[in-house]
Amino acid sequence: MIVPYLTIATSTKRGRGVFTTKNIPANTVIEISPVIVLSVKDRSAIEKTKLHDYIFEWGTSKKKGCVALGYVSLYNHDYEANCEYDMDYKNELITITTVKKIKKGEDLFVNYNAKPDDKTKVWFNAK
């Protein structure tokens, strides 16, 4: 499920991103998408490709990976994200929920650390 007012567009300095075409209240589920779970071996192989930037750690041990379908892999990162994601390991789903009010035309962000305000450096900012 992806709400119909989300769209993919060019994001300033961030490549493609997910945007909204209408105002969205805080605490709104905007996407629930299935994932393709990767074994530890498959994750290791994919991490050597361009897909590395689009997969998620998966499972309670975080050793597996997953490819999220829908728009999930296109949300850009921000340390003060306006959305968060929740992983449902049992049902193999990722849910995106707004954590702030978002105005029409805004870029939607998740924090790649899994918590909207976690300031831990992510892999592409760790240098």
Residue pairs with C-beta under 8 A, 6 or more apart in sequence:
1 31
1 32
1 33
2 30
2 31
2 33
2 70
2 71
3 30
3 31
5 20
5 21
5 22
5 24
6 18
6 19
6 20
6 21
6 30
6 31
6 71
6 108
7 18
7 19
7 20
7 21
8 16
8 17
8 18
8 19
8 71
8 74
9 16
9 17
9 19
10 16
10 17
11 17
11 19
11 76
11 107
12 107
14 76
14 107
15 76
16 74
17 74
17 75
17 76
17 107
17 108
18 71
18 74
18 75
18 76
18 107
18 108
19 105
19 106
19 107
19 108
20 30
20 102
20 103
20 104
20 105
20 106
20 108
21 104
21 105
22 104
23 101
23 102
23 103
23 104
24 30
24 98
24 101
24 102
25 98
25 101
26 98
26 99
26 100
26 101
27 97
27 98
27 99
28 97
28 98
29 95
29 96
29 97
30 83
30 96
30 97
30 98
30 108
31 70
31 71
31 72
31 94
31 95
31 96
32 93
32 94
32 95
32 96
33 68
33 69
33 70
33 71
33 72
33 93
33 94
33 95
33 96
34 69
34 70
34 92
34 93
35 56
35 58
35 66
35 67
35 68
35 69
35 72
35 92
35 93
35 94
36 66
36 67
36 69
37 58
37 59
37 64
37 65
37 66
37 92
38 46
38 55
38 58
38 64
38 65
38 66
38 67
39 64
40 63
40 64
42 65
43 55
43 58
43 63
43 64
43 65
46 52
46 55
46 65
46 67
47 55
47 65
51 67
53 124
54 67
54 68
54 73
55 65
55 66
55 67
55 68
55 73
56 65
56 66
56 68
56 73
56 87
56 94
57 63
57 64
57 65
58 64
58 65
58 66
58 87
58 89
59 89
60 89
66 92
66 94
67 73
68 94
71 96
72 85
72 94
72 96
75 83
75 85
75 96
75 108
75 109
75 110
76 107
76 108
76 109
76 110
77 109
77 110
77 111
77 112
77 122
78 109
78 110
78 111
79 111
79 117
79 118
79 119
80 109
80 111
80 116
80 117
81 99
81 109
81 110
81 111
81 116
81 117
82 98
82 99
82 100
82 102
82 106
82 108
82 109
82 116
83 96
83 97
83 98
83 99
83 102
83 108
83 109
83 110
83 116
84 96
84 97
84 99
84 110
84 111
84 114
84 115
84 116
85 94
85 95
85 96
85 97
85 110
85 114
86 94
86 95
86 97
87 93
87 94
88 94
88 95
96 108
96 110
98 108
99 116
102 108
110 116
111 117
111 118
112 122
113 120
113 122
